Amino acid sequence: MKRKSWSFIIALATSVMVGIGGCDSKVTTVDEKQEKKEAVTVHIGIQQSLGPLLIAKEKGWFEEEFEKVGAKVQWTVFQSGPPHFEALAADRLDFGVVGNSPVVAGQAAGISFKEIAVASDGLKGNAILVAKDSPIQKLEDLKGKKVAVAKGSSGFNLLYRAIDKAGLKPEDVKIIQLQPDEAQPAFESGAVDAWAIWEPFVSVQTLKKEARVLANGQSLNVYSPNFIITRTKFSEKHPELVVHFLKVYEKARLFEKENREEAITLYANVKKIDKDIVSRVLENNQSFNLPITQEIIKAQQDTANFQYELKAINKKIDTEKVVDNSYITKALQAEKK
């Protein structure tokens, strides 16, 4: 028989043996190829704030729950809200909890994300602080003074709203743009006269350094809500994981609510701060995990309009366009079952 014919017969016999499992060689099926694909990695951002996200991180709940659905978790620590949006734009972040001003700036910059739940109303979670012996007694006294603030943060918005309420212009105040880790020593040393900041820094300064609250969202009647956000492309590709994220967040929120003392101890140990500070923070900044209401949307629109007038953002935006309550609705319904 010709060599070519023998080659054909050998090849045919080999393929038959593979088909019946009679050969050590293994053919990889389509399903097996899919199983070998790298697991989805869920990127979560976290700030220095106290809240359910920190509880879930410390207890490993996201890792535990996402592993059940074949996903991994990676954490990134941020100093404030705005850097979250740089990471979102670069597809390096999938979830985070941020304040009201960063989401306005992010939307105005055309970054693709969704607000999927409100995490707090922020009425007392942001404040403008002055030293206990400061001559600054009212907002008008900020004229000519140095005020530290993280650009684009919720404290940034509160500061500008306060300046406006006092009848001042931004140029009347020496605004020093500093992240919290830089602003804290500057404030404590007297290098700046005031600090627009959020919890837990507010409680640390008022309880341990006897700083005074010059103004907060409650006194100014300004909402500074925190939002849970997700990257749009991620939510479109993995909608079930967005719901899963919110379920884990709700588990942590309920733990904080129902196990108050244990939660306070956890926060105090992780952040190395006194329990009385943690207790004050939780009083000032109650944790939510709820659909975003029309009241909050209106407050956000007021913030966006104000920032556009200030030229802090370069175009008008409709803040409702980034709201998507479908995921939190599904998550909370599932928890009730």
ChimeraX attribute file (.defattr): number of C-alpha atoms within 10 A of each C-alpha:
attribute: neighborCount
match mode: 1-to-1
recipient: residues
	/A:1	5
	/A:2	6
	/A:3	7
	/A:4	8
	/A:5	9
	/A:6	11
	/A:7	10
	/A:8	10
	/A:9	10
	/A:10	10
	/A:11	10
	/A:12	11
	/A:13	11
	/A:14	13
	/A:15	13
	/A:16	12
	/A:17	13
	/A:18	14
	/A:19	12
	/A:20	8
	/A:21	12
	/A:22	12
	/A:23	12
	/A:24	8
	/A:25	10
	/A:26	10
	/A:27	10
	/A:28	8
	/A:29	9
	/A:30	8
	/A:31	8
	/A:32	10
	/A:33	9
	/A:34	9
	/A:35	10
	/A:36	8
	/A:37	8
	/A:38	10
	/A:39	12
	/A:40	15
	/A:41	13
	/A:42	21
	/A:43	19
	/A:44	22
	/A:45	23
	/A:46	21
	/A:47	18
	/A:48	16
	/A:49	19
	/A:50	22
	/A:51	24
	/A:52	24
	/A:53	23
	/A:54	19
	/A:55	21
	/A:56	20
	/A:57	16
	/A:58	13
	/A:59	12
	/A:60	12
	/A:61	17
	/A:62	24
	/A:63	16
	/A:64	15
	/A:65	17
	/A:66	19
	/A:67	14
	/A:68	9
	/A:69	13
	/A:70	11
	/A:71	17
	/A:72	18
	/A:73	16
	/A:74	13
	/A:75	14
	/A:76	14
	/A:77	12
	/A:78	14
	/A:79	15
	/A:80	24
	/A:81	26
	/A:82	21
	/A:83	17
	/A:84	29
	/A:85	25
	/A:86	14
	/A:87	16
	/A:88	24
	/A:89	17
	/A:90	10
	/A:91	15
	/A:92	17
	/A:93	22
	/A:94	23
	/A:95	26
	/A:96	24
	/A:97	24
	/A:98	27
	/A:99	27
	/A:100	27
	/A:101	25
	/A:102	24
	/A:103	29
	/A:104	25
	/A:105	23
	/A:106	22
	/A:107	22
	/A:108	19
	/A:109	14
	/A:110	10
	/A:111	17
	/A:112	16
	/A:113	24
	/A:114	23
	/A:115	27
	/A:116	26
	/A:117	26
	/A:118	25
	/A:119	26
	/A:120	24
	/A:121	22
	/A:122	25
	/A:123	20
	/A:124	23
	/A:125	29
	/A:126	32
	/A:127	29
	/A:128	26
	/A:129	27
	/A:130	28
	/A:131	23
	/A:132	14
	/A:133	10
	/A:134	13
	/A:135	11
	/A:136	19
	/A:137	13
	/A:138	10
	/A:139	18
	/A:140	16
	/A:141	13
	/A:142	23
	/A:143	18
	/A:144	13
	/A:145	15
	/A:146	18
	/A:147	26
	/A:148	30
	/A:149	26
	/A:150	24
	/A:151	20
	/A:152	23
	/A:153	27
	/A:154	30
	/A:155	28
	/A:156	24
	/A:157	27
	/A:158	28
	/A:159	27
	/A:160	20
	/A:161	19
	/A:162	23
	/A:163	20
	/A:164	15
	/A:165	13
	/A:166	15
	/A:167	9
	/A:168	17
	/A:169	13
	/A:170	14
	/A:171	10
	/A:172	13
	/A:173	17
	/A:174	16
	/A:175	23
	/A:176	16
	/A:177	15
	/A:178	16
	/A:179	16
	/A:180	20
	/A:181	9
	/A:182	13
	/A:183	23
	/A:184	18
	/A:185	12
	/A:186	18
	/A:187	21
	/A:188	17
	/A:189	11
	/A:190	14
	/A:191	13
	/A:192	21
	/A:193	22
	/A:194	29
	/A:195	31
	/A:196	30
	/A:197	27
	/A:198	28
	/A:199	23
	/A:200	22
	/A:201	21
	/A:202	25
	/A:203	24
	/A:204	19
	/A:205	22
	/A:206	18
	/A:207	15
	/A:208	11
	/A:209	12
	/A:210	14
	/A:211	22
	/A:212	21
	/A:213	21
	/A:214	20
	/A:215	20
	/A:216	26
	/A:217	23
	/A:218	15
	/A:219	12
	/A:220	14
	/A:221	10
	/A:222	22
	/A:223	26
	/A:224	29
	/A:225	25
	/A:226	26
	/A:227	26
	/A:228	22
	/A:229	27
	/A:230	24
	/A:231	23
	/A:232	19
	/A:233	15
	/A:234	17
	/A:235	18
	/A:236	10
	/A:237	10
	/A:238	13
	/A:239	15
	/A:240	14
	/A:241	18
	/A:242	24
	/A:243	21
	/A:244	21
	/A:245	22
	/A:246	22
	/A:247	23
	/A:248	20
	/A:249	26
	/A:250	23
	/A:251	16
	/A:252	23
	/A:253	23
	/A:254	16
	/A:255	16
	/A:256	20
	/A:257	14
	/A:258	11
	/A:259	11
	/A:260	14
	/A:261	13
	/A:262	12
	/A:263	24
	/A:264	20
	/A:265	16
	/A:266	19
	/A:267	23
	/A:268	18
	/A:269	12
	/A:270	12
	/A:271	13
	/A:272	10
	/A:273	14
	/A:274	16
	/A:275	17
	/A:276	14
	/A:277	23
	/A:278	23
	/A:279	18
	/A:280	17
	/A:281	24
	/A:282	21
	/A:283	12
	/A:284	20
	/A:285	23
	/A:286	17
	/A:287	22
	/A:288	19
	/A:289	22
	/A:290	20
	/A:291	20
	/A:292	20
	/A:293	13
	/A:294	10
	/A:295	10
	/A:296	18
	/A:297	18
	/A:298	15
	/A:299	18
	/A:300	23
	/A:301	18
	/A:302	15
	/A:303	22
	/A:304	27
	/A:305	20
	/A:306	18
	/A:307	21
	/A:308	18
	/A:309	13
	/A:310	13
	/A:311	10
	/A:312	17
	/A:313	20
	/A:314	13
	/A:315	15
	/A:316	15
	/A:317	18
	/A:318	15
	/A:319	21
	/A:320	16
	/A:321	11
	/A:322	19
	/A:323	19
	/A:324	17
	/A:325	17
	/A:326	13
	/A:327	23
	/A:328	25
	/A:329	16
	/A:330	16
	/A:331	22
	/A:332	17
	/A:333	11
	/A:334	12
	/A:335	10
	/A:336	6
	/A:337	5
